[in-house]
């Protein structure tokens, strides 16, 4: 059959793109300095507000290519990098040295907010 | 100068006084390394909340400078055929045929299904798949390659009958390609309107030239590198079922007969690998039966997976034991590795009198840290049991997680842990080069789950100081060293044994001891391990289960190669992958893998508790429960003020968490079990484990579901036996906190002090009636 692809396009990705775009509209709407401060105070806090909870859910579920890691540096600090991919070393995305894990987690959070705001598809 | 890095492994995990252990080292950037025998005491380098990293240097003649070199690793599965008389060196006409289920046909690199081919010199003949995913037969005369290629690309995860007939007299080569998919055996079903078949004929310009030293291989081809020498490349990904080779020119009708299930005729048959032969109730060997005229010995390299569903699997029989002829599939993965097979670097003898414990050969080159430092870990057992207390080291669980790369490959990890990974140089290095293999939490490049793991390769996370990147805290071996440090701190005499020892020796390995303590996360256990521990307790032994999510997966150590552990993940449970239908049984024993709970042996039956939740990210303390004040068990909490236990720890500051277990009478918790303490208030990152869920609904999370907690329990058995369970991975890592003087540490002292003594346990003087009181 001529119309049968060897490696099919996964149409599921189209549905996810639509879902994520709708989610981003909501998240941009609720994003505020207060919400960012809520996360900075304690990135692990259980009793977070619903907007922050939903924002973190969105961030945690991003594809690996859109995630970040903290790289442990020889001096004991942490820097934000991309997630390594097969055959590719991680790329440092921010020269900031974070003194501890929690401040690094917040740094990743801010980086993901930047990515969220720069998304052009909704 | 090249970057300096050093990695190694040993040929054994446990070794006794007076025995020898061999080390295998691969080094870049140096031809010498500084070696030092060390006893490992504490593995967490966190100095803020605990004692930091502790090792003791041990005097030994092997300490000093070792000659080391670059060593190469043969990755990938293939079948080696011993053909000393060159029976398969066919210089004239030939035919080859096999059933195949390619898993990465459009790999972008050539894959060899079978043949006698030298990639470097272009000599021989082979049937394979070209980089674009088309079936191909090629011959080489040592200068050029000529080939015939199918017109229709192969689809992944679809069964095909493929073959070639080659008439050397005329040079005619004819490819045979037909799908044999049925309603069950392939990814897609008969309703898909795809043109699978292709029959292409061409005249090749020259015939094959066969050098005598080229091996016949299935799923790979000979290659050579100036530094490395001969190795196997062009590795095939997917299943192969019943390949054969003839010295005749098979007709299409003859191949059609085979496609329909016929056996190739004996006339002209040179080799026939009956991949479904030789199966037994006790499993499948790594030797593949070659039932042609020469009975050529054929063996899998790096554990090709046996007993997989074959081309003719019809969905009714779910195990190779029921219908072996339907399970002739052997699955090959180009990135599998179960033995690096390096040249030995050094062997050392374990001195008589060396204290039983966790040891390593520490190797350093250049800067001596990060990837320039290696610890090759092993356990020293006493020649004869000496102590009343034994620490049971969970090797199977270390192997299950050995070299896991969840932070890099598993999208699910951040949703599970609730935090970004914290990665280290050694992980980045090994992930980039990927030569030391994967864990049973990984998928192969073709997407299949990894079911074998071995210690005959460097294991970067089975070493001290390593912090699990997706959690940011030590895990498995380095976490278990917190228990070791506690044993050391309080000066308990303790013998170290591994679960592999128990698997081999049964309850005899445990009998000498009054008390056996487990590691923090002994998740993977074999039937022999379970039987031995159950018998130990019933015969009067005392078991301290120091972990969470323990005795969960059914596994086996390969009887042909004890360094290798096998598991199949399936059906339910918190699992990294799911075995395909029909592939749920261990090839090394024939028994069903998956959760012990699904085989009638939930962890609760022996441990009193079993997996209920995982969440990582945060931990909580335990709170004493009413049972703990009962006169039969109040001794466990003696000296502890207040109701909280374990409000400290190196894993997120609490003794309850990471992965946690629950008391559940419906799953076999002994009815007289007492809950000493329970945790609660876990965050919503702690979710109910999947095997608990019949119908899913909102709210199965830490703050909303009372079941999500760690239960610390105690029950007594026959002959003064008993079991104490912490029910939490984090419990062991709570011990070193507060200078080993926290409440978790105090409680464990009460338990160990009582358990190592001969005779009745505390609380046993009460009458039967009182013991029943709750």
Interface residues (C-beta under 8 A of the other chain):
Chain A: X1 X4 X6 X7 X43 X44 X46 X56 X57 X60 X61 X63 X64 X67 X68 X69 X70 X71 X72 X74 X78 X81 X83 X84 X85 X86 X87 X88 X89 X90 X101 X104 X105 X108
Chain B: X106 X133 X153 X155 X192 X193 X194 X195 X370 X407 X408 X409 X411 X414 X415 X418 X419 X420 X421 X422 X423 X424 X425 X428 X431 X432 X434 X445 X467 X469 X472 X617 X618 X683 X684 X702 X703
